[in-house]
Amino acid sequence: MFRRTALLAAGAALVFAVVGCSSTTSTAGSGDSAASQKAEQALKKVTGQVLSKGPNGESPSPASAADLTADEIAKVRARGATAAIVMHYGGNDWATAQIAGLKSEFEKLGIKVIATTDADFKPDKQVSDLETVQAQKPDIIVSIPTDPVATASAYKAAAASGAKLVFMDNVPQGLTAGKDYVSVVSADNYGNGVVSALELAKALGGKGTIGTIFHQADFFVTKQRYQGFKDTITKEFPDIKIVAEKGIAGPDFAGDAQAAANAMLTAHPDLSGIWGVWDVPAEGVMAAARAAGRTDLKIATEDLGKNVAIALAKNQLVVGLGAQVPFDQGVTEARLGAGALLGKTAPAYIALSALPVDHANVLDAWKKVYHQDPPKDLTDSYKK
């Protein structure tokens, strides 16, 4: 439904043009250091680039496309508008930062947030949330759909009510940018997958066997992550073999990932590494590794959650990840909603580039991602 084949082929071509890696197998005796250097160079080249296309094949626009002038801000503040935030699920660092960015910017714009909901990744709960929110008649709804099909009618009804819809990451089926919704704002999720693959390849020296734990759902951005990871490993590091793959559907993503990792480590006792689709599943992988006494396992993921950040700081298990900047995404979404109240036209798809994070830069990365100093337990964990 998202023209998946064409999008992924275009994404793959873009990333390898940007990264400039050769897909030739390393010759015997070239050594692990050569593969690690290749991955390190590729990380430097890809930093700051956006590799993803939008849900309908849109080219990405920068966050600056949502900027407002001082005069526009004054006009928005004079309206006394309201907004609602309808999340897919909360209680994690990404969602907390996204909501913080939204609320911070809405406050600056004089827009009152009248509701914040958490669907616990259940489409029927999100439909109910949307109906409840719609009854409060917010001027703006910022949301991330749990399922693009099951929630589509509810979002169409919200659009028909006159609310300006701004989406995070995913777009419901059958809705049109500029007509039914303002825009979709996303991290570069294909790029996040690429970054996590390069971090894992660097840590493994380009060789080994790995397992992958992906999100088993019709969720565009997590599919992008997985494709970016697999494209990079299979095409650029052929001496790294993916020997186990397992999808998890949640809502207990950490528990499901732990069970999947347990099975992988039992079936493949010499497994070199495991990739988790975001930080919460990666926490489950860490638990499985510790239970199996596999402190040598290399884990890569996406999203700079606190627990994976502490593991990075300690130089334990987690070797690297591609981070989103959810606070900045929230700011951008709030600005798009405000601009729409003034009749401004926005690009259909805005994306913010992936941030490579490893042990060396985890404390600085925390500041960039969350716009605040790292918590004490993270700084205290840092192994120099």
C-alpha positions in Angstrom: 0.0 0.0 0.0 3.0 2.3 0.4 4.5 1.4 -2.9 7.0 -0.5 -0.8 9.2 -2.1 -3.4 9.8 1.1 -5.3 10.5 3.1 -2.1 13.0 0.7 -0.7 14.8 0.3 -4.0 15.1 4.1 -4.2 16.2 4.3 -0.5 18.9 1.6 -1.0 20.3 3.3 -4.1 20.4 6.6 -2.2 22.2 5.3 0.8 24.9 3.4 -1.0 25.5 6.5 -3.2 25.9 8.6 -0.1 27.9 6.1 1.8 30.1 5.2 -1.1 30.8 1.7 0.2 31.9 -1.2 -2.1 29.9 -4.4 -1.8 32.9 -6.5 -2.6 33.6 -9.3 -0.1 36.8 -8.6 1.9 39.7 -10.7 0.7 41.3 -13.2 3.1 43.8 -11.5 5.4 42.4 -8.0 5.0 41.6 -8.1 8.7 38.8 -7.0 10.9 40.2 -3.5 11.1 39.6 -2.8 7.4 35.9 -3.6 7.8 35.6 -1.5 10.9 37.3 1.4 9.1 34.9 1.0 6.2 32.0 1.2 8.6 33.4 4.2 10.4 34.0 6.1 7.2 30.5 5.3 6.1 29.1 6.6 9.4 30.9 9.9 8.9 29.5 10.2 5.3 25.9 9.4 6.2 25.7 11.8 9.2 23.4 14.7 8.5 21.9 13.0 5.4 18.3 12.0 5.1 17.9 8.7 3.2 14.2 7.9 3.7 11.3 8.7 1.4 7.9 9.5 2.8 5.0 7.1 3.2 3.8 7.8 -0.3 7.2 8.3 -1.9 7.7 11.9 -1.0 11.1 13.5 -1.0 12.1 14.8 2.4 11.9 18.5 3.3 14.0 20.0 6.2 12.5 20.9 9.6 13.1 24.6 8.7 10.2 24.3 6.3 7.9 24.6 9.4 9.5 27.8 10.7 7.3 30.8 11.6 8.0 34.5 11.5 7.6 36.7 14.5 4.5 38.2 12.9 3.0 34.7 12.3 3.7 33.7 15.9 1.9 36.8 17.1 -1.1 36.0 14.9 -1.2 32.4 16.2 -1.0 33.5 19.9 -3.9 35.9 19.3 -6.1 33.0 18.3 -6.1 31.2 21.7 -6.1 27.9 19.8 -6.2 24.4 21.4 -4.4 21.1 20.5 -4.6 17.4 21.4 -1.8 14.8 21.3 -2.9 11.3 20.4 -0.1 8.8 20.9 0.3 5.2 19.7 1.8 4.3 23.1 3.7 6.1 25.8 5.8 5.6 28.9 9.0 5.3 26.9 11.8 7.9 26.4 11.0 8.6 22.7 7.3 9.3 23.4 8.1 11.4 26.5 10.6 13.5 24.5 8.2 13.9 21.6 5.4 15.1 23.9 7.8 17.4 25.7 8.8 19.1 22.4 5.2 19.5 21.4 4.1 21.0 24.7 7.1 23.3 24.9 6.5 24.8 21.5 2.7 24.9 21.8 3.2 26.9 25.0 5.4 29.4 23.2 2.8 29.7 20.5 0.0 30.3 23.0 -1.8 27.0 22.1 -3.3 25.1 25.0 -2.9 21.3 25.0 -6.3 20.0 26.2 -5.6 16.2 25.9 -2.8 13.7 25.7 -3.7 10.1 25.1 -1.9 6.7 25.1 -3.4 3.9 23.0 -1.0 1.2 24.3 -0.4 0.2 20.6 -4.1 -0.9 20.3 -5.9 0.4 17.2 -9.4 0.1 18.8 -8.2 2.1 21.9 -6.8 4.8 19.6 -10.0 5.1 17.7 -11.8 5.6 21.0 -9.2 8.2 22.0 -9.7 10.1 18.8 -13.5 10.1 19.3 -13.1 11.4 22.8 -10.6 14.0 21.8 -12.7 15.1 18.8 -15.7 15.8 21.2 -13.5 18.5 22.8 -13.1 20.2 19.3 -9.3 20.9 19.3 -8.0 23.1 16.5 -5.0 20.9 16.1 -4.5 17.1 16.5 -1.0 15.7 16.5 -0.9 12.0 16.3 0.9 8.8 15.3 -1.4 6.1 14.0 -1.1 2.6 15.5 -2.4 1.0 12.3 -2.8 2.8 9.0 -5.9 0.9 8.0 -7.8 0.3 11.3 -7.6 3.9 12.4 -8.2 5.6 9.0 -11.9 6.2 9.4 -11.4 7.9 12.7 -8.8 10.2 11.3 -11.0 11.0 8.3 -13.7 12.0 10.8 -11.3 14.2 12.7 -10.2 15.9 9.5 -13.8 16.4 8.5 -14.5 18.1 11.8 -12.1 20.9 10.9 -9.1 19.9 13.1 -5.7 20.4 11.5 -4.0 17.0 11.6 -0.2 16.6 11.8 1.2 13.1 11.9 4.3 11.6 13.4 6.0 9.0 11.3 3.0 7.1 9.9 -0.1 8.2 7.8 -3.5 6.5 7.7 -4.6 4.9 4.5 -6.6 7.0 2.1 -5.7 10.4 3.6 -4.1 13.1 1.4 -1.5 15.7 2.4 -2.7 19.2 2.0 -6.3 18.1 2.0 -6.9 15.7 5.0 -3.8 16.4 6.9 -1.1 19.1 7.1 2.1 17.0 6.9 4.0 14.1 8.4 7.2 14.6 10.4 9.6 11.7 10.9 13.0 10.7 11.8 15.1 9.3 8.9 14.1 5.7 9.8 15.8 4.1 6.8 18.9 6.0 7.7 18.5 4.9 11.4 18.6 1.3 10.1 21.7 2.0 8.1 23.4 3.7 11.0 22.7 0.8 13.4 24.0 -1.7 10.8 27.2 0.3 10.4 27.6 0.5 14.2 27.2 -3.3 14.5 29.5 -4.0 11.5 32.1 -1.7 13.1 31.9 -3.6 16.4 32.1 -7.0 14.7 34.9 -6.1 12.4 32.7 -7.0 9.4 32.4 -10.7 10.3 30.1 -13.0 12.3 26.6 -14.3 12.7 23.7 -12.2 13.9 20.0 -12.3 14.7 17.4 -9.6 14.1 14.3 -8.8 16.0 11.8 -6.7 14.0 8.4 -5.1 14.5 5.7 -7.5 13.2 3.2 -4.9 12.2 2.0 -2.8 9.3 4.0 0.2 10.6 5.8 2.1 7.9 8.7 3.6 9.9 9.7 0.3 11.6 9.6 -1.4 8.3 12.0 1.3 7.0 14.4 0.7 9.8 14.5 -3.0 9.2 15.0 -2.6 5.5 17.8 -0.1 6.0 19.6 -2.4 8.4 19.2 -5.5 6.2 20.2 -3.7 3.0 23.4 -2.4 4.6 24.4 -5.7 6.2 23.7 -7.9 3.3 25.0 -5.7 0.5 28.0 -4.1 2.3 29.2 -6.7 4.8 28.7 -10.1 3.2 30.8 -11.8 5.9 28.1 -11.0 8.5 25.4 -13.6 8.1 21.8 -13.1 9.4 21.0 -16.6 10.7 17.8 -15.8 12.7 14.9 -13.3 12.3 11.9 -12.9 14.6 9.1 -10.5 14.6 7.4 -9.2 17.8 4.0 -7.5 18.0 3.8 -6.3 21.6 2.6 -4.6 23.7 5.2 -6.3 25.9 8.0 -5.5 23.5 10.8 -6.0 26.0 9.4 -9.3 27.1 8.7 -10.5 23.6 12.2 -9.5 22.5 13.8 -11.3 25.5 12.0 -14.5 24.5 13.0 -14.2 20.9 16.7 -13.5 21.9 16.6 -16.5 24.3 15.6 -18.7 21.4 18.2 -17.3 19.1 21.0 -17.8 21.7 19.9 -21.4 22.3 19.7 -22.2 18.6 22.9 -20.4 17.8 25.2 -20.5 20.9 28.0 -18.8 18.9 25.8 -15.9 17.8 28.0 -12.7 17.5 25.3 -10.0 17.7 21.5 -9.2 17.7 19.8 -6.2 16.3 16.6 -4.8 17.9 14.2 -2.5 16.1 14.2 0.1 18.9 15.5 0.5 22.4 12.7 -1.2 24.4 13.1 -4.5 22.5 16.9 -4.0 22.8 16.4 -4.0 26.6 14.9 -7.5 26.3 17.9 -8.6 24.2 20.2 -7.3 27.0 18.3 -9.3 29.6 18.5 -12.4 27.5 22.3 -11.9 27.0 22.9 -11.5 30.7 20.8 -14.5 31.6 22.8 -16.6 29.1 26.1 -15.2 30.4 26.8 -13.7 26.9 28.4 -10.5 28.0 30.4 -10.6 24.7 27.2 -10.3 22.6 27.1 -7.2 20.4 23.7 -5.4 20.4 22.7 -2.6 18.0 19.4 -0.7 17.9 17.6 2.6 17.3 16.5 5.3 19.8 18.5 6.6 22.7 16.4 5.3 25.6 18.0 5.7 29.0 18.7 2.0 29.6 20.5 1.5 26.3 22.3 4.8 26.9 23.6 3.4 30.2 24.7 0.2 28.5 26.6 2.3 26.0 28.1 4.5 28.7 29.3 1.3 30.5 30.6 -0.2 27.3 28.5 -3.2 27.9 26.5 -5.2 25.3 25.1 -2.2 23.3 27.7 -1.1 20.7 25.8 1.6 18.9 22.5 2.9 17.6 20.9 5.4 15.3 19.1 8.0 17.4 16.0 10.1 16.5 15.6 13.6 17.8 12.1 13.4 19.1 12.1 16.7 21.0 12.9 18.5 17.7 10.3 16.5 15.9 7.7 17.6 18.4 8.7 21.3 18.0 8.4 20.9 14.2 5.0 19.3 14.4 3.7 22.1 16.7 4.9 24.7 14.2 3.3 22.9 11.3 -0.1 22.8 13.2 0.2 26.5 14.0 1.1 27.4 10.4 -1.9 25.5 9.2 -4.2 27.6 11.4 -2.9 30.6 9.4 -3.5 28.9 6.1 0.1 28.1 5.4 0.9 25.3 3.0 3.4 22.7 4.2 5.5 20.1 2.5 3.9 16.6 2.7 6.9 15.0 4.4 9.6 16.5 6.7 12.4 14.3 8.0 15.2 14.8 10.5 18.5 13.0 10.0 19.7 10.0 12.1 22.2 10.7 14.8 24.9 7.9 15.1 25.6 7.2 18.8 28.2 5.0 20.4 30.2 4.9 23.6 32.3 7.9 22.7 29.5 10.4 22.1 26.6 9.0 24.2 26.6 11.9 26.7 26.7 14.6 24.1 24.1 12.7 22.0 21.8 12.7 25.1 21.9 16.6 25.1 21.1 16.7 21.4 18.2 14.3 21.6 16.5 15.5 24.8 17.6 19.1 25.0 18.8 18.6 28.6 21.9 17.4 30.4 22.3 13.6 30.9 20.8 12.3 34.1 23.2 11.6 37.0 22.9 7.8 36.7 23.9 8.0 33.1 26.9 10.3 33.6 28.0 8.2 36.7 27.9 5.1 34.5 30.3 6.4 31.9 33.4 4.4 31.6 36.4 6.5 30.5 
